[in-house]
């Protein structure tokens, strides 16, 4: 998604982190739905056959990338010497 117009780096980082937490919750819900429907899979596995779970995993991955980008930008802004 990226930083929105007029959004400070701190606001972007906060929003990106919130989006990540929301995506993590959605993934846990999708996982619970599968388990409630009788699916059994080890915690470290990935049930590729369920579209809802796959979409939740994709959203979590995208949110994590956004969160990392925002955090890196915030670090560069707060510590310009570290960024070279």
Buried (B, 14 or more C-beta within 10 A) or exposed (E): EEBEEEBEBEEBBBBBBEBBEEBBEBBEEBBEBBEEEEEEEEEEEEBEEBEBBBEBBEBBEBBBEBBEBBBEBBBBEEEEEEEE
